[in-house]
Amino acid sequence: MKAILCESYGTPDRVLQLRDVEKPVPGEGQVLLKVHAASVNISDYYGITGLSRLFGGGIRRPKDPRVGGDLAGQVEAIGSNVTRFRPGDEVFGVGWGAFAEYAVAREIRLALKPVNIPFDQAAAVPVAGLTALQCLRNRGRLQAGQEVAVNGASGGVGTFAVQIAKSLGAQVTGVCSTRNLDQARSIGADQVVDYTQEDFTRNGRSYDLICDIAGNRSVSDYKRALKPGGTCLIVGFAKNPLLGMVKFTVLGKLGSMTGNKKVRFMGIAKIDPEDLGFMAELLAAGKVKPVIDKQYKLDEVGQALQYIGGKHTRGKVVITVS
């Protein structure tokens, strides 16, 4: 089978290689998938360029050369003690080495794909969709009728956050650039703020919850834009993610010690089968539709990762495998 491998750190267009490798064999609790589509996340880019070496990814070179997590495909074989799936099932979720013709995944990181959703849309969902869901519903405890701002409403997580917030009954403000205002409106934003013309933390409006994918404001800015008892959850960063994590892990906690407005760093989602199932229900009902910016072929993964590394995607970037 063919698979994308990364054996050294560097820019994706230089270090990624399409190789012929042996088809993986599912172990206990694992499923072998024939991959139909995969999607690209900024975490994939960080792993290839070497940022993940600080989190156990390998100091000199990647510990695991396989690349990619989000995927959708058909079950080819199952390992021992797998009870939820059988060969032929169409599923989506997160596996190891998704940028390949075949990949393995743990059973608990998969869910059945809705029959009315194509593979490319299902592959766009897992990490970005669950990050948005867990930010809004689990951590943010968003309630119907509340007001939420999504800063970074045009990207992978942001486009899901706008739609999920609407499905939960919230009033949604999408913060994005001029070229993405119409897109934000089209996916359900009640109001839009053009950040090139207006600072959403200084325009006099306030929110019960801020889902922030850009992480480009100060703690005091976020608190100014929150209603009493409100929460801001930082999901991602427009610039250096390491500095951003340190900033909001430390300063967010300190700044939240006074008053009743909270600023917290959230990070990416936990891949939970029940939450994947919840997203499948939203997809099947048409309440959430993945926004796909660009699609690439398997031999174009390097180009796809270079593109997402620029952090100006409009929705998700998908890899069509078969």
PEJO-V312281 format. One record per backbone hydrogen bond with DSSP energy under -1.0 kcal/mol. NH is the residue of the N-H (numbers start at 0). CO is the residue of the C=O. Records with the same first field share a line. If there is no record, write none. Layout:
# PEJO-V312281
NH=CO ; CO
This chain:
# PEJO-V312281
2=18
3=98
4=16
5=64
9=47
13=10
14=10
15=11
16=4
18=2
20=0
28=79
29=26
30=104
31=76
32=102
33=73
34=100
35=71
36=71
37=318
38=69
39=316
43=40
44=40
45=41
46=42
47=43
48=44
49=45
50=45
51=45
52=49
53=50
54=51
56=51
62=56
70=92
71=36
72=90
73=33
74=88
75=31
76=31
78=29
81=78
87=74
88=85
90=72
91=110
92=70
93=108
94=68
95=103
97=67
98=66
99=97
100=1
102=32
104=30
106=28
108=105
109=106
110=91
112=89
116=113
121=117
122=118
124=121
128=124
129=125
130=126
131=127
132=128
133=129
134=130
135=131
136=132
138=133
139=134
141=135
144=168
145=142
147=170
148=208
149=172
150=210
151=174
152=174
158=154
159=155
160=156
161=157
162=158
163=159
164=160
165=161
166=162
167=163
168=165
169=164
170=145
172=147
173=190
174=149
175=192
179=176
180=177
183=179
184=180
185=181
186=182
187=184
188=183
189=171
190=171
192=173
194=175
196=193
197=193
201=198
206=224
207=146
208=146
209=230
210=148
211=232
212=150
221=217
222=218
223=219
224=220
225=222
226=206
229=226
230=207
231=261
232=209
233=263
234=211
235=211
237=213
243=239
244=240
245=241
246=242
247=243
248=244
249=245
250=246
253=249
254=250
255=251
256=253
261=229
263=231
265=233
266=233
271=269
275=271
276=272
277=273
278=274
279=275
280=276
281=277
282=278
283=279
284=280
285=282
286=281
287=281
292=315
295=317
299=296
300=297
303=299
304=300
305=301
306=302
307=303
308=304
309=306
310=307
314=153
315=290
317=293
318=37
319=295
320=35
321=35
